[in-house]
Amino acid sequence: MTTGKKASGERERVVLAYSGGLDTSVAIRWLHDKYDLDVIAVAVNVGQPDNEDDIIARAMAIGAIKAEYVDAREEFVTDYIWPSLKANAMYQGVYPLSTAVARPVIIKKLVEIAKREGAAYIAHGCTAKGNDQVRFDVGIMSLGPELKIIAPMRDWVMTREEAVEYARANNLPIALKKKSPYSIDENLWGRSCECGPLEDPWMEPPEDSCDWTARPEDAPDEPEYLEITFERGIPVGYNGKEMGGVALITELNRIASRHGIGRIDHVEDRLIGVKSRETYECPAAVMLIAAHRDMEFLTVEKDVLEFKRGVEQKYSELVYNGLWFGALRESLDRFIDDTQKFVTGTVRLKLFKGSAAAVGRRSDYSLYEEGLSTYSEGDSFDHASAVGFIYCWGLPNRTAAKAHKKSKR
Ligand code: ARG
């Protein structure tokens, strides 16, 4: 790609999604040297454990003309996590999409800043083998179709050793942490881990691949009960305490981690057609999805629930596949929101050695009618109606059975 200068002779600008790590640090210098661009480094806080001052200082020391740290946690929860929770979004039924659902909010911030700064380019550190490159590229195209995209790690396939060498040769102030075999991504909704020993799908994930959660076998021997309150499908507090989303998820991650909840081991199908073994720790996400589904069982009609299951699967796939900023996701969100009108009430969870099981639920909009359910006194179900109903319900089967008996087959 030829970049060049503006007519005024000034350098063009690029907004780089900066994490402070080795690859994107190398990218700052590389974008400057190879593409002749002024780099604006942007780190977006979605709940990962960063040191804001270090990140900004490092970006500037390497040669960015500006560095920004954007706190997007509130927006991440309200506009991305809560919609996914209402969709009970789990890719392939197991992965709560913690990495996938954070990408769109990061992209939104990058595009906003690119527009504000008059940048013609956005750069990101994704490689050519993952899903994240698709999410970044398609997200950027959707929000800023005029922006050009550079992915240095995809264009220049660098081994870790080469990146370290480049940093050394260029005197870049890189904080080289002790070498971890894993590639890790963290945010409020979970922690993803891949590479190293995890690449053998037969091998149990080594304990050092986990960081957030206790081993279920080391978790407390006594269960802990936790009540989660929902309003229209959104959790608003626990154990009677009302809380904002960021604080609530942070707190629930802490509680569920102690009980070893939310460990996931998944051989997953990436969009690019590769199967990949990845592990996740998503304590709050797993707990909240379990509670939310349970609240829906109590308050949502059977046919709506059944139809919504299909919608949930489609929703999970399109979030995974990088289509957050598309018309279908927006339409599905409107449908899902409509299903949540009465998903208000409280679910009681029992946390014990890796599991979060719903053991109680109540709602002012409960569709559970004791008179209809009970086998004891106070039964209001019309028993005689069952016979007529079953006559009609089974009629196609009876008719077919008779007809087939007559036929020669
Ligand atoms: N496979 C997951 C996804 O595509 C997680 C990717 C996480 N990235 C990482 N560097 N570990 O959403």
Residues whose N, C-alpha, C, O or C-beta is under 5 A from the ligand:
A	BS01	LIG	T99 A100 N131 S183 I184 D185 S192 C193 E194 E278
